[in-house]
């Protein structure tokens, strides 16, 4: 875990994380599964949608599948 982050820090590379915790909530699911780990294509979808819309809720909705255990709170787009 965190292998990529450690390697980036060792090489003094700038890193950032997507604001999943800030804009999404854990959904109730039977498996009690919640993961913030995304595949590269999901990250690309999030970032490209954010670039177009300048909206984190829209971007996260586009890239974070409900199978990850996170959803937008009620009342969000």
FIRO-868219 format. One line per 4 residues: their letters; for each residue z negated, y, x of C-alpha. Coordinates in Angstrom, 3 decimals, always signed. Layout:
N
a) Z,Y,X ~ ...;
This chain:
77
xxxx) +0.000,+0.000,+0.000 ~ +0.778,+3.536,+1.105 ~ +2.883,+2.228,+4.006 ~ +5.617,+4.786,+3.447;
xxxx) +3.084,+7.614,+3.144 ~ +1.355,+6.588,+6.376 ~ +4.649,+6.408,+8.240 ~ +5.676,+9.820,+6.953;
xxxx) +2.340,+11.291,+8.048 ~ +2.680,+9.695,+11.489 ~ +6.049,+11.419,+11.860 ~ +4.699,+14.731,+10.473;
xxxx) +7.117,+14.615,+7.529 ~ +6.411,+16.671,+4.431 ~ +5.564,+14.544,+1.393 ~ +4.920,+15.162,-2.299;
xxxx) +4.183,+13.098,-5.370 ~ +5.581,+13.430,-8.850 ~ +3.143,+15.067,-11.315 ~ +2.799,+11.965,-13.490;
xxxx) -0.999,+12.318,-13.829 ~ -0.693,+15.981,-14.764 ~ +1.894,+15.590,-17.533 ~ +1.548,+12.017,-18.809;
xxxx) -1.266,+9.924,-20.209 ~ -1.985,+6.229,-19.927 ~ -0.691,+4.392,-22.941 ~ -2.568,+1.651,-24.696;
xxxx) -0.861,-1.629,-23.956 ~ -1.777,-5.268,-24.181 ~ -1.457,-5.901,-20.445 ~ -3.578,-2.869,-19.474;
xxxx) -0.875,-2.166,-16.884 ~ -0.415,+1.343,-15.461 ~ +1.711,+2.113,-12.423 ~ +2.881,+5.352,-10.865;
xxxx) +5.172,+3.488,-8.473 ~ +8.816,+4.150,-9.276 ~ +12.078,+2.724,-7.978 ~ +14.326,+5.121,-6.075;
xxxx) +16.750,+5.391,-9.011 ~ +13.866,+6.418,-11.291 ~ +12.765,+9.084,-8.803 ~ +16.355,+10.322,-8.634;
xxxx) +16.510,+10.520,-12.449 ~ +13.259,+12.496,-12.554 ~ +14.291,+14.932,-9.824 ~ +17.835,+15.478,-11.093;
xxxx) +16.574,+16.086,-14.643 ~ +13.934,+18.500,-13.336 ~ +16.614,+20.337,-11.349 ~ +18.680,+20.765,-14.529;
xxxx) +15.879,+21.547,-17.001 ~ +13.027,+22.963,-14.882 ~ +10.745,+20.961,-17.199 ~ +8.416,+18.276,-15.862;
xxxx) +7.836,+16.691,-19.291 ~ +11.610,+16.331,-19.828 ~ +12.116,+15.052,-16.294 ~ +9.312,+12.500,-16.453;
xxxx) +10.489,+11.295,-19.861 ~ +13.933,+10.691,-18.333 ~ +12.705,+8.694,-15.367 ~ +9.389,+7.017,-16.157;
xxxx) +9.895,+4.062,-18.468 ~ +7.226,+3.201,-21.032 ~ +6.837,-0.130,-19.238 ~ +4.971,+1.737,-16.484;
xxxx) +2.147,+2.364,-18.941 ~ +2.472,+6.143,-19.080 ~ +3.755,+8.292,-21.947 ~ +3.923,+11.968,-22.747;
xxxx) +0.980,+13.116,-24.847 ~ +1.571,+13.733,-28.549 ~ +3.163,+17.096,-29.123 ~ +5.171,+17.062,-25.882;
x) +8.945,+16.885,-25.878;
